[in-house]
Amino acid sequence: MCGIFAIVSPGRRASTEALDRALDRLAHRGPDDRGTWVSPRGDALLGHTRLSIIDLVTGHQPLVNEDGSRAIVVNGELYDHERIRDDLERHGHRFATRSDSEIALHLYEDHGAESLRFLRGEFAFAVWNERDRSLFAARDRFGIKPLFYALHAGTLYVSSEIKAILAAGVPARWDHDAVLQSLHVIMHRDRTLFASVRQVPPGHYLLFKGGVLK
């Protein structure tokens, strides 16, 4: 179990203070390490709290690809990663770690959203693409790993836990319809008990580009 967090503020610098507050709330998910990454323009931030399981020495996150055009934070376990890693290396990719998480970065580099077809396991991750200024975030097919998001005042927040999003500055307001739905066990798959926060349904992804959430 690890904690991931992303902030994207199109056209302006994202708040590193908000990221720090969020990661404080995710510290229990990753007591072994903590890392952050800032895009060249400062409008995209990634953060990670790590529980070390695979690659105890060099598995620090966020991870960045060979030319620095993409960065990723991952929570979870990716199966068959050694075979996929070998295939990616044969196609010219260079790995900086022995972590299973790094295959998601290079698969996305080659295939974009279609990279999810190659992944098996329990995972949630977020990738910043510097080339087209977009954030891609995805969740495993069974929804084993959580993934929440909020779009507030033009800024996108993506996280492993709702409380980290609220700590970053998103208002905590009850979604009264969702509360009633939850009492009848019929709440929509993307809703939470908070009006300002949604969750990525199992097997789905979100794309944020040009200030638009898709």
C-alpha positions as CSV (number, residue, x, y, z in Angstrom):
1,M,0.0,0.0,0.0
2,C,1.4,3.4,-1.1
3,G,-0.1,6.9,-1.4
4,I,-0.2,8.9,-4.6
5,F,-1.2,12.5,-5.2
6,A,-1.3,14.8,-8.2
7,I,-2.1,18.5,-8.7
8,V,-2.5,20.2,-12.1
9,S,-3.2,23.9,-12.3
10,P,-3.3,24.9,-16.0
11,G,-1.7,28.3,-16.7
12,R,-0.3,28.9,-13.3
13,R,2.0,27.4,-10.7
14,A,0.5,24.6,-8.6
15,S,0.8,24.8,-4.8
16,T,3.6,22.9,-3.3
17,E,2.2,23.7,0.1
18,A,-1.0,21.9,-0.8
19,L,1.0,18.9,-2.0
20,D,2.9,18.8,1.3
21,R,-0.4,18.9,3.3
22,A,-1.8,16.1,1.2
23,L,1.2,13.9,1.6
24,D,1.1,14.4,5.3
25,R,-2.4,12.8,5.2
26,L,-1.0,9.9,3.2
27,A,2.0,9.2,5.3
28,H,0.4,6.1,6.9
29,R,0.1,4.5,3.5
30,G,3.8,4.8,2.8
31,P,6.0,5.1,5.9
32,D,9.3,4.1,4.1
33,D,9.8,7.0,1.7
34,R,8.3,10.2,0.4
35,G,9.0,11.9,-2.9
36,T,7.7,14.8,-5.0
37,W,8.2,15.9,-8.6
38,V,7.5,19.4,-10.2
39,S,7.0,19.9,-13.9
40,P,9.3,22.4,-15.7
41,R,6.5,25.0,-15.7
42,G,5.5,24.3,-12.2
43,D,1.9,23.7,-13.1
44,A,1.9,20.0,-12.4
45,L,3.0,18.3,-9.2
46,L,3.3,14.6,-8.3
47,G,3.7,13.2,-4.8
48,H,4.2,9.7,-3.4
49,T,4.5,8.0,0.0
50,R,6.0,4.6,-0.3
51,L,5.6,1.2,1.4
52,S,8.7,-0.6,0.2
53,I,8.1,-4.2,-1.1
54,I,9.8,-4.6,-4.4
55,D,13.2,-2.9,-5.2
56,L,13.8,-1.7,-1.6
57,V,16.9,0.3,-2.6
58,T,16.1,2.1,-5.9
59,G,12.3,2.1,-6.1
60,H,11.9,5.8,-5.2
61,Q,8.9,7.6,-6.7
62,P,7.9,9.7,-8.6
63,L,9.5,7.9,-11.6
64,V,10.5,9.8,-14.8
65,N,11.1,8.4,-18.2
66,E,14.4,8.6,-20.2
67,D,13.9,12.1,-21.7
68,G,12.0,13.6,-18.8
69,S,8.8,14.0,-20.9
70,R,6.7,11.9,-18.6
71,A,6.5,11.2,-14.8
72,I,4.4,8.8,-12.9
73,V,3.3,7.8,-9.4
74,V,2.0,4.3,-8.7
75,N,0.2,2.5,-5.9
76,G,-0.1,-1.2,-6.1
77,E,1.4,-4.3,-7.6
78,L,1.8,-5.1,-11.3
79,Y,1.9,-8.8,-12.2
80,D,4.3,-10.4,-14.7
81,H,6.4,-7.3,-14.6
82,E,9.7,-9.0,-15.3
83,R,8.5,-10.3,-18.7
84,I,7.0,-7.0,-19.6
85,R,10.2,-5.2,-18.5
86,D,12.4,-7.5,-20.7
87,D,10.1,-6.8,-23.7
88,L,10.3,-3.0,-23.1
89,E,14.1,-3.2,-22.8
90,R,14.3,-5.1,-26.1
91,H,12.4,-2.1,-27.7
92,G,14.9,0.4,-26.4
93,H,13.6,1.5,-23.1
94,R,16.0,2.2,-20.2
95,F,14.9,1.5,-16.7
96,A,16.2,3.4,-13.7
97,T,14.9,1.0,-11.1
98,R,13.9,-2.7,-10.5
99,S,10.5,-1.7,-9.4
100,D,7.4,-3.3,-11.0
101,S,5.8,0.2,-11.1
102,E,8.2,1.5,-13.8
103,I,6.7,-0.7,-16.5
104,A,3.5,1.4,-16.3
105,L,5.5,4.5,-17.2
106,H,7.2,3.0,-20.3
107,L,4.0,1.3,-21.5
108,Y,2.2,4.6,-21.3
109,E,5.0,6.2,-23.2
110,D,4.5,3.7,-26.0
111,H,0.7,3.1,-26.0
112,G,-1.0,5.9,-24.1
113,A,-4.4,4.9,-22.7
114,E,-4.1,1.5,-24.6
115,S,-1.3,0.6,-22.1
116,L,-3.9,-0.5,-19.7
117,R,-4.5,-3.6,-22.0
118,F,-1.0,-4.8,-21.0
119,L,-1.3,-4.4,-17.3
120,R,-2.6,-7.0,-14.8
121,G,-2.7,-6.5,-11.0
122,E,-4.0,-4.2,-8.4
123,F,-3.1,-0.6,-9.1
124,A,-3.9,3.0,-9.4
125,F,-1.5,5.5,-11.0
126,A,-1.2,9.0,-12.4
127,V,1.0,10.1,-15.3
128,W,1.9,13.6,-16.3
129,N,2.7,14.0,-20.0
130,E,4.8,17.1,-20.6
131,R,4.6,16.8,-24.3
132,D,0.9,17.4,-24.6
133,R,0.4,18.9,-21.1
134,S,-2.0,16.2,-19.9
135,L,-2.6,14.1,-16.8
136,F,-3.7,10.5,-17.2
137,A,-4.9,8.5,-14.2
138,A,-6.2,5.0,-14.1
139,R,-7.5,2.3,-11.8
140,D,-7.3,-1.5,-11.9
141,R,-10.3,-3.6,-13.3
142,F,-11.6,-4.7,-9.9
143,G,-11.1,-1.4,-8.1
144,I,-8.8,-2.9,-5.5
145,K,-6.7,0.2,-5.2
146,P,-8.6,3.5,-4.6
147,L,-8.4,6.6,-6.8
148,F,-10.3,9.8,-6.1
149,Y,-10.3,13.2,-7.8
150,A,-11.7,16.7,-7.6
151,L,-11.8,19.6,-10.0
152,H,-11.9,22.8,-7.9
153,A,-11.3,26.4,-9.0
154,G,-9.7,25.1,-12.2
155,T,-7.2,22.8,-10.5
156,L,-7.4,19.0,-10.6
157,Y,-6.5,17.0,-7.6
158,V,-6.0,13.2,-7.8
159,S,-5.4,11.0,-4.7
160,S,-5.4,7.6,-3.0
161,E,-7.6,9.1,-0.3
162,I,-10.3,11.7,0.0
163,K,-8.9,13.3,3.1
164,A,-5.7,14.2,1.3
165,I,-7.8,16.1,-1.3
166,L,-9.6,17.9,1.4
167,A,-6.2,18.7,3.1
168,A,-5.0,20.2,-0.2
169,G,-7.8,22.8,0.0
170,V,-10.9,21.3,-1.7
171,P,-14.0,22.2,0.3
172,A,-15.6,19.4,2.3
173,R,-19.3,19.5,1.5
174,W,-21.7,16.6,1.9
175,D,-23.3,15.2,-1.2
176,H,-26.8,14.7,0.3
177,D,-28.1,12.6,-2.6
178,A,-25.1,10.3,-2.4
179,V,-25.6,9.9,1.4
180,L,-29.2,8.8,0.8
181,Q,-28.1,6.5,-2.0
182,S,-25.5,4.9,0.2
183,L,-28.1,4.1,2.8
184,H,-29.9,2.1,0.1
185,V,-26.7,0.6,-1.3
186,I,-27.3,2.1,-4.7
187,M,-24.7,4.9,-4.9
188,H,-23.4,5.6,-8.4
189,R,-19.9,4.1,-9.1
190,D,-18.2,7.5,-9.5
191,R,-19.8,9.3,-6.5
192,T,-18.5,9.7,-3.0
193,L,-20.2,11.2,0.1
194,F,-18.5,14.5,-0.7
195,A,-20.1,16.8,-3.4
196,S,-16.7,18.0,-4.5
197,V,-15.0,14.6,-4.8
198,R,-15.5,11.8,-7.3
199,Q,-13.8,8.4,-7.7
200,V,-12.5,6.8,-10.8
201,P,-14.7,3.6,-11.3
202,P,-12.9,0.2,-11.5
203,G,-11.3,-0.4,-14.9
204,H,-11.7,3.3,-15.9
205,Y,-9.4,6.3,-16.4
206,L,-9.5,10.0,-16.5
207,L,-7.7,12.5,-18.8
208,F,-7.2,16.1,-17.9
209,K,-5.9,18.3,-20.7
210,G,-6.2,22.0,-21.4
211,G,-8.3,22.5,-18.3
212,V,-10.9,20.0,-19.5
213,L,-11.6,16.7,-17.7
214,K,-12.5,13.8,-19.9
